[in-house]
Amino acid sequence: MLTDCVARKPADAMSSKRLAARGLVVLAVLAGAPSAIAGGPVATPASASPECNYPTHYNTIICPRSRSEASRYCIRAAEYSAPNSPFIDHRGGTPGSPRTGYAVGSTARYTVAFYASDITGCSPVGNRRISYFQELRNGSQGVFRPNSRVLTTVTNSAFNVNSALTAPYNCTTDAAGSSVRLSVRITWTAKPGWGKDAVRTFHSKSQIVCP
């Protein structure tokens, strides 16, 4: 009988250790700690924003990056999102290639068409504003100056511009070599805690209107 009692004690001790270990695992899972037993992913080094609640929400732009990295990424995405050539089969065409020109027989109706790509993944970081207008240079030398009203759209979604600006020219008063061009200004406004604002202005190739 003595031999039986001595033999059981180590087994009882091992059982107690196993139960304690199991208890710690259960407590860890209930507390929400990452665990291979629970089968969940280990949290990424991302912002604690609602967009990073895996698996129901996971923003692939901001969650794998630090705030400063996400800010730089989104500024660049906004700056080069427009103007692309006009909307084709739900996709933008060649970057930096808007379609512009005066309507046939008109010296005032200046048509503009271009595409701005989608950057909605950057919406938690900031907002994009796209403004466009025509500029005129009087003569072959000098500076371009605004020659139409400014049209503006504020959105991170994709959209297509197909409009006409009133941008008159008159070759009886404008010097020979006068030309026009489209100006597209992209302004990125960062949300609080998401870095800095940024502005990029794109100018299309100029078009001579007074030979």
C-alpha positions, 0 to 999 in steps of 0.5 A: 500500500505504501508503494502505491501511495508513493507512485501516485504522488508524481502523477497527481503533481503532473495532473495539477500542472497540466490543469494549471497550464490549461487554465492559463490558456483558457484565461488568455483566450478569454482575455483576448490575447493572441493565441495559435490555439484560438486560431486568430491572426496576430495583430498587425502594427497598425492604427487602433482605428475601427478600419483595422478590426480584423477580419470584419474591417481591414484597410490594406492601406493604413493598417500595415503602415505607421501613421507617417507612412500612411500619410506619405502614401496617401499624399502621393496617391492623391497627387497622382490620381488626376488628371488621367485621360478620360474615362474608358471602360471604368478605368482612367487612361494615360496619366497626365493626358486630359483632353482639352480644346475649343469647340468648333467655331468658338473662341470662348467655349473651352471643353475639358475631359479627364479622369480622377482615380479612386483613393477611398482607401485613404479616406481615414487619413484625409480628403482630396480636392481637385480644382481645374481652370484655364490659363491664358498667356498673352503673347509668346512670352510672359506668364499664364494667368487664370482665364476662366472660373475655377471648378472644384470637386471634393471626393476620394471616389473616382469621378470623370470630368466632362465639362466646358469652361467659358474662357474667351480669347480675342486675337485682335487684342491678344498678341500673336503667339498667345496660348492657353492651357489647363491647370489642375490643382490637387489639394490634400487635407490631412485629418487630425493626427494624420500628418501634413497637407499637400498641394500639387498643380498640373499644367497641360501642354499649351495650345496656341490660339493666336498664331 
